Amino acid sequence: MGPAAARQGFAGAEIVSRWAEIVGPELAAVSAPQKLGVPARAPAQDPDAAPPRATLTVRAEGAFALEIQHRSAEILERVNAHLGWPCVGQVKIRQGPVAELRRRKPVPPRPPEPTAEERGRVETATATIEDEGLADALRRLGGAALARSRR
């Protein structure tokens, strides 16, 4: 999730993955962080000056956008507290379905189990290994490799 979060301005996936902890389950059910926009520092600006504050874009379900707007100060406080410093200065709200932001890739199917013949071949190949932990790991690996090649 790191590269995808970085493209949206999130240095880490921390805000996205912990959204429910940050804003609470009530708001997390109807909203999701969409983007963290950090303005560029002006070239002539004093390097010791505080950096400009970021804008957190939050997607909210329909009528819940008004609730997010009313509680934006609380959201800012919680996000900044979670990050450890006041880097977010405002919340921008976008109405839209939150479910599409939460879509997950389908879980891949479990690999097939090795057949009795494949288990026998692996057992024969690992019979001379003295370290039982290593032998067990190689048996699992060998069985999975042979079963996967069958697909």
Disulfide bonds with the S-S distance in Angstrom:
none
